[in-house]
Amino acid sequence: MVIYNVTVAVDKAIEQEWVHWMKTEHMDEVVATGYFSEYRLFRILPQEDEYVVSYAVQYLAESIFAVNQYFQTSAPALRQKSQDKFGDKQVAFRTLLEAV
């Protein structure tokens, strides 16, 4: 199993809107690509910045091949959609984790 982890720093001014969008639209769209079986959303603790709150979004895939296919086929459009909606009010970095 491979976990595609996206850590996102979100401006607190849009936090509730961002969480709602993630839960009702974006995460479902990512799983609907067929490359992932499920997702999880975590708020990172502690929150030490008064202007930003951080979240970890994890998508579970059967293989690194599936994740790479997602990166090549679906990720660019979904990332652009997120950028168009929230602009510089969010900053993300991505990591891959492998279950051992």
Buried (B, 14 or more C-beta within 10 A) or exposed (E): EBBBBBBBBBBBEBBEEBBEBBEEEBBEEBBEBEBBEEBEBEEEEEEEEEEBBBBBBBBBBEEEEBBBBBBEEBBEEBBEBBEEBBEEBBEBEEEEEEEE
